[in-house]
Amino acid sequence: MNTIVVLGAGKIGRMVAHLLVHSGDYLVRIGDSDRGSIDRITTTLGRAEARVVDFGSDADLDGVLEGATAVVSCAPFHCNPRIAERARAAKVHYFDLTEDVAVTRRISELAEGAECAFVPQCGLAPGFITICAVHLIEDMTDVHDLRMRVGALPRYPTNMLRYNLTWSTEGLINEYCHPCEAIVDGELVELPPMQNLESLIVDGVEYEAFNTSGGLGTLAATLRGRVRNVDYKSVRYPGHNTLMNFLLRDLRLQDRRDLLKEIFEAALPTTVQDQIVVFVSATGTWRGRLTERTYARTIYHQEIDGHHWSGIQVTTAAGVCAAVDLLINGRLPDRGFVRQEQISYRDFVANRFGRYYA
């Protein structure tokens, strides 16, 4: 039986470990730097080995990776290069959830000539959103526009930002502050974050969307020369963008991200009653006619195996667990750098983990 190491026992790591353990096909070894997190997951998930691991220690990482088939990093994004380095040394397949462009570039460098696979940016966006987008355009020609929109939102917002913390605060701030890759008129460009505000309606609910970084993953570079315009935006309830621009630009908190993180975590409550809004639209030529294809879905928090899980936990964990499953079963390359756009949509939604998106 294959041993999968899950590094990070936070919200997403717990869900990843739960899905893998309950599949009955994997031995799961969990590592986290916080003893309290390890104790909690040991209590709730008895059929897994758990230990304290310092993500900055080569010795700790080498120890937890020994004898494993793959590692799934649910650790903070800045820990991933070192984890990937040790995975390469141990010849262990590497998966992560990062949106950070610089980190992914480093993972790509480590994948060159490796005897194991490196599959970064699994999860929701990048991740499923990329797989879905490629599926929509696969038999189109002269693709004009590919629009990718994702939001992790509270179902019952009560504050002025109309937002609750449902995933990494550090990751949230990161995507609000970094340049955003896109294709405009066939050219690969970088756009400023928080700009190009638009409105959209999904399942009868009005939202707004604006540029944020990282959601495209490697897709922009892959589609350069094939699609005229490609962009990714985060979805929020109307009014969020204005208030965030006030905080980031007017109060200059984009230059004091540690302070902004402290404010958010002190003032914005978490919630498990969330919803994931996914909207992908492709416009191009199909069977000789200009055609638009759209995937739109809202995925809610839910109960699985007698436990209540948030929508962001389910969708993110389902994405990376499906990628692990597909690689182990020979549906993905087992060496080198593997892009999300190499994953077949049909294989993904037919998978026991990917079915949460089907």
N, C-alpha and C positions, 0 to 999 in steps of 0.2 A: 504494500500500500504506500502511495506517495506521501511524503511529509511536506506540508506547506507551512512556512514560517510567516506569521503575520506580525509586523512590527508597528506598534502603536495600538493601544487598547482603549482609544477614545470612542466616540460615537460610531464612526465608520468602521474602525478596526473590530469592534465588538460584533457588528453586523456581519462583516466578512467572515470572522471566525465562526459565528453561529451558522451561517449558510454552509460553510465547508464541512463543519462537524456534523451537521444534521443531514448532509448528503449521504453519509455513511461510507464514502469512498476515499476520504483523506484523513491522515493523521495531522493534527494542527498543533503547532508550537507557537506560543504568543510571547512577544517581548515588549516591554515598555519601561521607560526610565522612572516611572512613578510607582512606588510600592502599593499605594492605595488602589490604583487602577488594576494592578495585577491581582490583588486580593479580591476586588469586586468581581472581576471576570472569572476567577477561579471558583467563586461561590455560585455564579449564575451559569457557568458553562463547564461542568465537571469533566467532560470528556476531552480535555485539552491540557497540554503541558503549558505552564506559564512561568516566566522568570523575569527578574529585573535585568534590563539591558541598557547600558549607556550607549546611545547612538553615536557618540563621539569616540568610542573606544574600539579600535581594531580587534583587540582580544575578545571583547564581549560579543562583537558582531560575528567574528569567526566561530566563536563557541556556539552561538544560537543557530548558525547556518550549517553546522557540521551534519552531514548525512541527509540534508534536505534536498528536495527536488526543485522547489521554487520558493521565492520570498515575495510577499506582497507588502510594500511599504505604505503604511497609513500614517507615517511619521510626518512632522512638519517638513515642508518642501525643501528647506535648506539642509536637511539631514540626508537627502536622497543621494547626492553624489558619493558620499563616503559609503553608504549602504550598497550602492551599485558597484563601487570599486571592490568591496569585499565579496559581493556576489560573483563578480567576474573571477576573482581569485579562487573561489570555491567551486566554480563551474555550476552555479545555481541560477536557474531562470529568474529574471527580475521583472517585477510589475510595480507600477506606482500610479498615483492619482493626481500628480502635479499639473498645475496650469502654468507654472513658471517657465517662460521661454528659455532663459539662460540655463536652468537646470536640465531641461530636455536636450539642449545642445550638448551639454556635458555627457549626458547618458548616451547620446548618439556617438560621441567620440569613444566612449568606453566599449560600445558594441562592436567597433571595427575589429575584425579578426577574432572575436570571442567564440568560445566553444559552448556558449549558452545563449538564450534569447533575452533581449531587452525590450520590454513592452511597456513603455511609459504612457501616461495620460489616459489610463483606463478610467471608467466611471461614467459620469453623465456628460459633462462638457469641459474639456474634450472627452471623447469616449463614444457613447451611444449617438450623440448628435452628429458626429463625424460619419459613423457607420450608416446612419439614416440618410444623410445628405448624399453620400456616394451612391446609395441605392436609388434615390430619386432621379439621378441624372445618368444612370448607367447606360440606358439605351436612347438618350437624347443626343442631338447634335446642335451645334451653334447655341450653346447654353448662355443666355443673357445674364441671368441673375440667380444667385444662390444665397438665400437669406436664412440664417440660423439664429433662433431665439430661445433662450432658456431662463427660467426663473425658479428659485426655491423660495417660496413665500408662505407666510402664516395664513391659515384659513380665516382667522378672526383677528385682523389687525386692530389695535386700539391706540397706538401712539401716533404722533405727527409724521414720523418717517414711514408709518404703515409697514413696519418690518420687525421681525424677530430674528435672533441669532439661531440659525438651524445647522450651521457647519462652521468651519474654521474662521475665526475673526481675522486672523492674520492673512488667510487666503482671500477673504472678502476685500480687505483694504488693499491688498496687492493688486487685485484686478481693477480697482477703482483708480489706481495711480499710475500704472505702467502703460506705455504705448500699445496700440492694438493693431495687429497685423490684419491686412485685408488685401483684396485684389480690386483695383479700380481701373476700369477701361483696359483690362488685360495686364496691368502692371502691379507688381507686388509693392505695397506701400505700408507705412505705419500711420495710423490715425490717432488723434488725441483721445484719451478716455473720457467718459461722461458726456460726449458730444453726440450730434446727429440724433437728437431725441425724436421719437416717433410714437404713434399710438397703434394699438392692435387689439383685436377682439378674439378671444379663444373661449369656446364653450359658453358664449353669451356674456362673458365678463370682459370689461375694458381694462387694458393695461397700458403701460408705457415701456419703451425699450430704448437703450442707449449703448454706445460703445463701451465695452470692457475688454480687458486683455486676457489672453490665454485660451479662450474658448475654442478657437480654431485648431489648436494643436499644430500639427504639421500639414494640415490640409491646404492652406494657402499656397505653400511652396509646391505641393503635389499638383494642384489644379492650375497653376500659372500657365498661361498659353492655351488652356482648354475652356475656361469660363471667363466671361468678361468682367463680372462683378461678383465678389464673394465677401460677405461680412458676417460678423457675429456680434450679438448684443444681448445684454442681460435684461430680463423682464422684471418690472416692479409695478406696484400700484401707482396710479397717477399722483404726482407731487413729490415723490421720493427724490427724483433727480435734482429738483430745485433746491431742496434742503441739503442734499449731499454736496452740491456745488458751493453752497454757502459755507459748509464746514470745511471742505477741502481747499477751496480757493480764497474766499473772503477771510476766513479765520486762519488760513494757511496751515491747516492741520495735515495737509499732504506732506509737509516738511517735518511733522512731529508725529509720525505714525505710531510710535509706542504710546504716546499720550492719547491718540484717537482710539487705539485698541483698549486702553484702560477705561476710557469714557464709555465706549460701546459695551464692554463687559460689565460695567457697573450699572448702566442705565437701561440697556436693552435686554429684556428677559429672553431666555431660550423657550422653545416650544417644540413639542412632538406632534402637535396638531397642524401639520403643514400640507402644502400641495406643491407639486412640481409641474410647471407649465413648460411644455415642449412644443415648439413651432418651427417647422422647416418648410421652406417654399422654394421650388426650382422652376424657372421659366426658360424654355428652349424649344427647339423644333423636335417634334415627335410625329412620325408617319406623315411628314410633309406639312404639318400645321404648327403654328405657334401654340404651345400648350403650357399650362401651369399645373404642377403637381404639388400637393401639400400633405405633410404629416402634421397633425395637431392632436395633442393629448394632454389631459391633466391627470396626474397620478397622485393619489392621496396616501396619507399615513394609513397604516393597516396593521392587523394582527396576523402574525405568522408563527406557527408552532406554539401558540399559547402566549406569545409575548407581543407587546405593542411596539411597533417601530415607526419612526418618522419616514416621510416620503423621501427625504434626502438620504437617509440611511439605506433604504431599500434600493433606490435607483443607482446610487453610487456603488454599493456593495454588489448588486446584481451585475453591473458592468464589468467589474474587475474579476469577479468569480467566474463569469461566463468566459472571459479571456483566458483565465487559467485552465478551465475545463477544455476549451477548444484546443489549446496548445498541447495539453497532456494527451488528448485524443487524436493528435496528428492533423488538426485542421488549421494550424498556423506553423510558420517556420520555427524550427527549434534552435536556430543560431542567428546571431546578429540583431540588427535594429528592426523591430516590427512596428509599423505604423498602424494606427487605428483604422485607416482607410483600407488596409489589407484584410480586415475582418469582414466576412460575408454577412450581410444583413439577414439573409435567410437562415444561415447557420446560427446566428446570434439569437434570433427570436424563437428558434426551435429548441434552443438550449434550455435546460431545466432552470438555470438562473436568469438568462436573458428573457424568459417568458414574462417577466414582470413588466416588460415594455410592449409585449405583443398585442 
